[in-house]
Amino acid sequence: MMTTNEKNKCAHLPCRCLVEAGDKYCGQACKEAGSEEVEIACQCDHGTCPLTA
């Protein structure tokens, strides 16, 4: 039996954080980010996200 620790990119387009398989967003800020506006920065406040404003 093989286990994988697969990670995907956060579904919030400007965010570059990785999330565990099965998760869609890296946190509440990205989950609540509006999809109606185009954003050029990410407000997730994760130190590993290079797009945090």
Phi, psi and omega in degrees: 000130183248132177252145178236145176252056184294137178233148179234164177285145175306142182288345177286116191308313182285346183279142179244013178291153175261145179236156178294152177304133181099338176267152181254323184236155181279344180182180184297322182299317179288324179296322182273351181299133182290139177267359181279337182246150176274129180245142178252358178225162179247140182253023186286341179064019174276130183298337181275351181272115183288350184259008180296129182272000000 
